């Protein structure tokens, strides 16, 4: 069993795409389209997505022992 197996089941590509679409719609329709830019939420969301990508990439290579 992999260390990140529960996370990998939750963070499927389809889920991440849907989450991204929801974030884009929220950014467009809340606060006149300027709330995310003025408050810095856009940067926080970008950092979270980079971390999620890193977990997906490193889960198979760095944390798995196939011996």
Secondary structure, 3 states (H helix, E strand, C coil): CCCCHHHHHHCCHHHHHHHHHHHHHHHHHCHHHCHHHHHCHHHHHHHHHHHHHHHHHHHHHCCCCCC
